[in-house]
Structure formats: C-alpha cells, structure tokens
Amino acid sequence: MRSRRLDYSESTRSALVESAVELFTKRGYASTSLDEVAKRARVTKGALYHHFAGKQALFEAAFESVESLVYDRLEKIMTGPGTAWERALGGLKAFIGSCLDPAYQRIAIHEAPVVMGWERWREAEEQCSFGLVRAGLQLLVDAGEVEPVPVEVTSRLLFGALSSAATEIASAADPKKVGAEIEDVIVRMLLRVRRPAGEEAPERAAAGD
C-alpha cells in the first residue's frame, strides 16, 4: 500500500516540475525565480528545496519532463501498427511537430545547452532520442525497406541531422515552413537508400535459392 505521504510528495514534485516548465517556457531560465515556481505550484519554497537542490536541478527536471513527452510520443509511433517505413515516416513527422512546441523549443533546444552545458545536454539528448533513431533504422534494414547500410554510423549521422534540424526550426522566423522543408529533405534522403518495391535483400534472395 502506498502511503499518503508518498502520494503527496510525488504530487508536490509533479506540481513543481509543471510550474517550472510553464515559467521557463514563458520567461526563460534567467528570468524565472524559485519563488515564482513555488508560488505557482502552491507550495512553500522549503518544499521546493526538499525536492530540488536548486534552480539548475529544477531546470533539469523540467528538461527531462519535456524530453520524456517527446520520447513517449515517438516510441508509441515507432512500436505501433504499420510497416517499418510508415512508422519511420510517422516518427519523423511527430518529431518535426515536437520541434514546433514552445516548451520543447525554449527548454530543450535553446536553454538546455547553456544551463546544463553542451556536453551534458548532448549526452542527455542521446540517452533520450538516439536509441529511437537507431532502433527505427534497424527496423527498416531488417524489413528490407532500405539498403543494408551500417546501422550505427548511419544512425549517428541521422541523429546529428535531426538535432541540427531541431535547432533550425526553433530559431526560424517561420518554424512551420522550415519544419516542412526539413521533413521533405530528410524523406528525400531516406528515399535514396530505400530498396525498390518487390526487390529482395541479397541475403534473403540467397536463402531462397
């Protein structure tokens, strides 16, 4: 049985993270105070310090929350119904859509590299997103949808391209237009390595001989 104290503690932490996400999105890290976060969450500043050592720790929790929402959305698509190709394109479209979200733009793309430091930010991004890129590409190769490219190297290149795409979208004067252009370019790149319909992978053809 869960204790009421544990439930209250978790709800307090969730309220603080939600408050932080909203305020960091609207005002940015530098212009947001812990007093404001606590006030919006309707808790005391002491309660905030019970859960977080300071402002940076709270920001990292907000970053993790925003990243988790994107990860869960993409994972649901990548493991859902449809062919490997359909899921890959659906995942790409969902990622581009996430890059248009104000919270993701402000917290995960603009603020995180500065607040967390570039190396830690890249490490966190890889832990959250790189696995999905690699798994998606592996599915495409295993399904015979694309040529048997080196999965690890190609995944790194794709991940780098998607990371750059996120920055371009978040910094654009017209994010929707840039997002559509980036989606089109990446699909064109994938089509260059897509196996023609009806053509078997060499290993499958050999196995059928």
C-alpha positions as CSV (number, residue, x, y, z in Angstrom):
1,M,0.0,0.0,0.0
2,R,1.3,3.4,-0.9
3,S,1.4,5.9,1.9
4,R,-0.4,9.3,1.7
5,R,2.9,11.0,2.5
6,L,4.5,9.4,-0.6
7,D,1.5,10.3,-2.8
8,Y,1.7,13.9,-1.5
9,S,5.4,14.1,-2.1
10,E,5.1,12.9,-5.7
11,S,2.2,15.3,-6.4
12,T,4.2,18.1,-4.9
13,R,7.2,17.3,-7.1
14,S,5.0,17.0,-10.2
15,A,3.4,20.4,-9.5
16,L,6.8,22.0,-9.1
17,V,8.0,20.5,-12.4
18,E,4.9,21.5,-14.2
19,S,5.2,25.0,-12.8
20,A,8.8,25.2,-13.9
21,V,8.1,24.0,-17.4
22,E,5.5,26.7,-17.8
23,L,7.6,29.5,-16.4
24,F,10.8,28.5,-18.1
25,T,8.9,28.4,-21.4
26,K,7.4,31.8,-20.9
27,R,10.3,33.7,-19.3
28,G,13.4,31.6,-19.8
29,Y,15.8,30.3,-17.1
30,A,17.4,33.6,-16.2
31,S,14.2,35.4,-15.7
32,T,12.4,32.8,-13.6
33,S,12.8,32.7,-9.8
34,L,12.3,29.8,-7.5
35,D,9.8,31.9,-5.5
36,E,7.7,32.2,-8.6
37,V,7.9,28.5,-9.3
38,A,6.9,27.6,-5.7
39,K,4.0,30.2,-5.7
40,R,2.6,28.9,-9.0
41,A,2.8,25.3,-7.7
42,R,1.1,26.4,-4.5
43,V,3.8,25.0,-2.2
44,T,6.4,26.6,0.1
45,K,9.9,27.3,-1.0
46,G,11.0,24.9,1.7
47,A,9.0,22.2,-0.1
48,L,10.8,23.1,-3.3
49,Y,14.2,22.7,-1.7
50,H,13.1,19.3,-0.3
51,H,12.8,18.0,-3.8
52,F,15.5,20.1,-5.7
53,A,18.9,21.3,-4.6
54,G,18.5,24.5,-6.6
55,K,17.4,26.2,-9.7
56,Q,19.6,24.1,-12.1
57,A,18.3,20.8,-10.6
58,L,14.7,22.0,-11.1
59,F,15.6,23.0,-14.7
60,E,17.0,19.6,-15.4
61,A,13.8,18.0,-14.1
62,A,11.8,20.3,-16.4
63,F,14.1,19.3,-19.3
64,E,13.6,15.6,-18.5
65,S,9.8,16.1,-18.4
66,V,9.7,17.8,-21.8
67,E,12.0,15.2,-23.4
68,S,10.0,12.4,-21.9
69,L,6.8,13.6,-23.5
70,V,8.5,13.7,-26.9
71,Y,10.1,10.3,-26.4
72,D,6.9,8.6,-25.3
73,R,5.1,10.1,-28.4
74,L,7.8,8.8,-30.8
75,E,8.1,5.4,-29.1
76,K,4.3,4.9,-29.4
77,I,4.5,5.5,-33.2
78,M,7.7,3.5,-33.7
79,T,6.3,0.4,-32.0
80,G,2.8,0.9,-33.3
81,P,0.9,-0.5,-36.3
82,G,2.0,-0.2,-40.0
83,T,5.1,-1.1,-41.9
84,A,8.6,-0.1,-40.8
85,W,8.6,2.5,-43.5
86,E,5.3,4.0,-42.4
87,R,6.3,4.1,-38.8
88,A,9.6,5.7,-39.7
89,L,7.9,8.5,-41.6
90,G,5.3,8.9,-38.8
91,G,8.1,9.2,-36.3
92,L,9.8,11.8,-38.4
93,K,6.6,13.9,-38.7
94,A,5.9,13.6,-35.0
95,F,9.5,14.8,-34.2
96,I,9.1,17.8,-36.5
97,G,5.8,18.5,-34.8
98,S,7.5,18.4,-31.4
99,C,10.1,20.9,-32.6
100,L,7.2,23.4,-33.1
101,D,6.1,23.0,-29.4
102,P,7.1,26.2,-27.5
103,A,8.2,24.3,-24.3
104,Y,10.4,21.9,-26.3
105,Q,11.9,24.8,-28.3
106,R,12.7,27.0,-25.3
107,I,13.7,24.4,-22.7
108,A,15.2,21.5,-24.7
109,I,16.8,23.4,-27.6
110,H,17.6,27.0,-26.6
111,E,18.1,26.9,-22.8
112,A,19.4,23.4,-22.0
113,P,22.8,23.7,-23.8
114,V,23.6,26.8,-21.8
115,V,22.1,25.8,-18.4
116,M,23.3,22.2,-18.5
117,G,26.5,22.7,-20.5
118,W,26.8,21.4,-24.1
119,E,28.4,18.1,-23.3
120,R,25.8,17.1,-20.7
121,W,23.0,18.3,-22.9
122,R,24.2,16.2,-25.8
123,E,24.6,13.2,-23.5
124,A,21.0,13.6,-22.3
125,E,19.7,14.1,-25.8
126,E,21.4,10.9,-26.9
127,Q,20.1,8.9,-24.0
128,C,16.6,10.1,-24.8
129,S,16.5,10.1,-28.6
130,F,19.4,8.3,-30.2
131,G,18.1,4.8,-29.2
132,L,14.9,5.5,-31.1
133,V,16.7,6.6,-34.2
134,R,18.9,3.5,-34.2
135,A,16.0,1.2,-33.5
136,G,14.0,2.8,-36.3
137,L,16.8,2.4,-38.8
138,Q,17.4,-1.2,-37.7
139,L,13.8,-2.0,-38.3
140,L,14.0,-0.5,-41.8
141,V,17.0,-2.6,-42.6
142,D,15.6,-5.8,-41.1
143,A,12.3,-5.3,-43.0
144,G,14.2,-4.9,-46.3
145,E,12.8,-1.4,-46.7
146,V,16.2,0.2,-47.1
147,E,19.6,-0.9,-48.3
148,P,21.8,-2.7,-45.6
149,V,23.6,0.4,-44.5
150,P,25.9,0.4,-41.4
151,V,23.3,1.0,-38.7
152,E,25.5,2.6,-36.0
153,V,27.3,5.1,-38.3
154,T,24.1,5.9,-40.3
155,S,22.1,6.4,-37.0
156,R,24.8,8.8,-35.8
157,L,24.5,10.8,-39.0
158,L,20.7,10.8,-38.9
159,F,20.7,11.8,-35.2
160,G,23.1,14.7,-35.9
161,A,20.9,15.8,-38.8
162,L,17.7,15.7,-36.6
163,S,19.5,17.6,-33.8
164,S,20.5,20.3,-36.3
165,A,17.0,20.3,-37.7
166,A,15.5,21.0,-34.3
167,T,17.8,24.0,-33.8
168,E,17.0,25.4,-37.2
169,I,13.2,25.0,-36.6
170,A,13.4,26.6,-33.2
171,S,15.4,29.6,-34.5
172,A,13.5,30.2,-37.7
173,A,11.2,33.2,-38.3
174,D,8.7,30.8,-39.8
175,P,9.2,27.5,-37.9
176,K,6.3,25.7,-39.7
177,K,7.7,26.4,-43.1
178,V,11.3,25.4,-42.1
179,G,9.9,22.2,-40.4
180,A,8.1,21.2,-43.6
181,E,11.2,21.9,-45.7
182,I,13.4,19.8,-43.3
183,E,10.9,16.9,-43.3
184,D,10.9,16.9,-47.1
185,V,14.7,16.9,-47.3
186,I,15.1,14.0,-44.8
187,V,12.4,12.0,-46.6
188,R,14.3,12.5,-49.9
189,M,17.5,11.4,-48.2
190,L,15.8,8.2,-46.9
191,L,14.3,7.5,-50.4
192,R,17.9,7.5,-51.8
193,V,18.6,4.3,-49.7
194,R,15.2,2.8,-49.9
195,R,15.0,-0.6,-51.7
196,P,12.7,-0.7,-54.7
197,A,9.4,-2.3,-54.1
198,G,9.5,-6.1,-54.9
199,E,13.3,-6.3,-54.7
200,E,14.6,-8.8,-52.1
201,A,17.5,-8.1,-49.9
202,P,20.6,-10.1,-51.1
203,E,20.7,-12.3,-48.0
204,R,17.0,-13.2,-48.4
205,A,17.4,-14.0,-52.1
206,A,20.3,-16.2,-51.3
207,A,18.4,-18.0,-48.6
208,G,15.6,-18.8,-51.1
209,D,18.0,-20.4,-53.6
